[in-house]
Amino acid sequence: MILRAACLLVLPLALAAAPVFAAPTVASQVEEAARAQLEKQAAASNLRDARFELTVVPPRVAATCSGPVEVETVDTRQPTRMRFAVRCPGAGASRLEYIVRARISASVVVLAAPVAANEILTDTHVTVEQREITSIPDPVIDPNDAVGQTSRRMLRAGDVLRNNSLSAPVLVKRGDAVVMVARIEGIEVSTAGEALDAGARGATVRVRNSTSGQTVRMRVTGAGTVEPVDMPRVSR
């Protein structure tokens, strides 16, 4: 009799000590959906060390589902105002809209020194730091993508570098004397010409052959050098 009473006493104590797993709240399910969307966008943009701080803003009358809900992505173009529709399981359930506000940070290229307008960036101009980029849609991720580019305007030290602040440097200017280089079956032939257009590396420009006077379309390959546009590109 005493043994039975002891067992009955131990059983409630064991149940009380067992962990209680609460059902996920609607807000946590919306946050999970938002985080998944942000991680997908970060991967597509090649962001490094991306981190997210999320705030879920429920509607005036929040959903009161007891279990998992159906979360539909409505609009995630603006990270500060992402919209998700929530519907409780079951026919005839109402559809409520939740707002998620996100703060995004990642390892991006930051200017280590000021840059003048139209200046070519070097290794000394750039570094990599973890920065908030919520309101910066086009940060430069890799320093190699910035070095050798020209600044469109004056840039301040400490600013996150954006892709739209850079342009490829002009290697050929209108009126420049250029060398027209053609390679045929391992044989390289070059002749002098005059550029009739300006262009960066890879740009197509018109060039007048100084010998024949003929105007042809050429591709810029370097400072003062061009090649026929139909010639296969060689990795440099």
C-alpha positions, 0 to 999 in steps of 0.5 A: 500500500505504501509502495503504491502511494509512493508511485502515485506521488512520483508520477505527478512530480515527473509530469511536472518536470517534463518540458512543455513545448508551446505552440508557435505563435502567429507572429513567430511563424510570420517572422520565420517566413520573412527571415526565409525570404530575406535569406533567399534574397541575400543569397541571390545578391551574394551578400556575405555574413548577412544578419537580420533584425525583424519586428513583426507588426500585427493587424489591429485584430490579430489572428488567434489560431491555435496551431500552424497558420498559412503564411503567404508572401505579399510584398518583400521589395521594401525590407522596412515594410514587408507584407505577409498574409495570414490565414488560419486553417479551415474553410472560411477563415479570414485573411489578415495582413502582417507587416514585418520591418527588417534591419539588414547588415552584411560585410560590404566594401567601405571607403577607407579614404576619400575619393575625388570625382573621376578618380580611379580606385585602388586597394588603398581606397577600400576595406571590408566592414560589417555595416547596416545596408537596409537602405542601400540596395546596391552595395559593393560586396567584393573589393576586387569589383571596385579596384580599377573603377572610376568614381562618378562623384566625390566619395567620403571615407567611411561610406558604404560603397555603392555600385551606382557610384562607380563606372568603368574608366574610359580607356579610349577617348575620341580623337585618340590614336589607337592600335588596331590588333587582329589575331588570325590563326595565331598570327597577330596583325596591328595597324594604326587608327583613330578613335571616333568614339570614347569607350571603356574596356569592352565597349564598341567604338568606331575607328578610322584605319589610318592607312585605308581611311576605312571606318570599322567597329572595334572593341576596346581591349585596353588603354589605346588598343582595340580589336575587331568586335567579331574576335573571340574575347580572351580572358585577361 
